[in-house]
Amino acid sequence: MNSFIFNRLIELWVKGQIDFDTDTIKVLLTTDAYVPNKDTHDFRNDVTNEITGTGYTAGGITVSVTVTRDDANDRVDITFASVIWPTATFTARKAVYYKSRGGASSADELILVKDFGSNVSKVAQTFALNSLTFRIQN
């Protein structure tokens, strides 16, 4: 399984160009043919092999994000809420989260990729993507 944050996210944080509380964050799904590269994939137009199928719209869907500061444990948790595609007929292998700017895919910065470990197929069923948390700890 190959899940990670893209280096672009680190750059966005350092430059103050991402705000999980106010930015639109989306998640799209890809097939197993997409090979993510944490170093060279910066924007959504670098993502290949987005899935197609009934109940799925290109570009994915908006996901809620919660940022929780925990001073007692010296950390910040960033949680991407669970999302569902209620009447899915498709096969997916990876979820790619990105900051949506509402225009060209070449402007949408990549955040992270989650590999499911194997293909997940649904036929006229709910496809649920569980919540995902990553932690920054000091």
N, C-alpha and C positions, 0 to 999 in steps of 0.2 A: 504494500500500500504506500502510495506516494502523496502525502498531504503536507502542505506547507504554505507559509505566507510568501508572497512575491516580494522581491527586493524593492519594487516600486512602492509598496506600502511603507517601508521604513523611510524612504525618501520623503513621502508625503507627510509623515509624522514630523520628521525633523524640520521640514519647511513650513509646517502649520497649514498644510493644504488639504487636510481631511478632518472632518468633524462628524463623528458617528452619531451625534445627537441631532444634527440638522441635515446632513447630506443624504441624498437618495442612494440607498444601497440595494443592489439587485443580485439575484442568483440565477445563473443559467445552467443548463445541463448539457453534457457532451457524451459522445460515444467513447468506447475504449480506444479509438484511433487517435484521440487527442493526446499529445505528449507535451505536458507543460514544462516550461523552463523558467525557473525562479529568477535567473539572471537576465535573460533576454526578452521575456514576455512582460511588457509594460502596460499595454492597453488591450481592450477587448478585441480589437481587430487582429491581435496575435493568437486568439483562441480559434482553433479549427474544429471541425466535426461537431458543431452544435447539433443536438438531436432535432428530429422532426417527428411529428405524430399527432394523433388526436388528443386534444386537451392541453397542448403545449403551444405557446406563442414564442416566436423567435425573440431572443433578448432576455427571456426568463421573466421572473416576477420580483416585485419589491419585497424586501425582507426588513422587519423591524430589528433594530440593534439597541442593546442596553449596555451602558458603561457603568461599572460598579467599582468604586474606589474602596479599598479595604486597608485602612491605616494600621490596624492591629497586626495584619500579616504582610504589610508592605507590598501590596500588589494592586493591580487593576485588572479586572475581568471584562472582556468584551464578548458579549453573547449575541449571536445571530439567532433570532427566533426560528422556530420550526415553521415550515411552509408546506402547503399541500397543492397538488394538482388533482382535483376531485374525480375526473373521469378520464384517466390517462390510458392511452394505448401507445406505448413506446418503450424503448430500452435505453437506459442511461448507465454510465459508469462513473462519471465525475460531476461534481458541482463546482462552479467557478463563481466566486463573489467579486463584485466590482462596484466602483463608485460611478453611478450613472449621471452623466451631465445632460442627458435628454436630447442629444444630437448624434453626431457621427461616432461610430464605434472606436475610431482612432483617438477620441478624446476621453473615453471611459477608462479610468485607471483600475488595474487589477489589484485585488486585495489578497485573496487566498484561493486555494484549490483543495477540495476534499475528494479523495478517491474512495469509492465504496468497497474496494477490494475485489469486486467481481461485478459483472453486469447485473442490473436489476430490471426485470421486464414486468410490465403490467398490461393487461388487456381489459379495457373498460372497468378499471379499478382505481382506487385512490393511491396516488404516489405521494408518500410522506417523506419529507426531508427533515430529520430531527434537528433540534437546536444544536448549535455548535459554539463552544466557548474557547477562546484562547486567552492566555494569561501573560501579563507582563509583570515580572516580579523583580524587586530590588533586593 
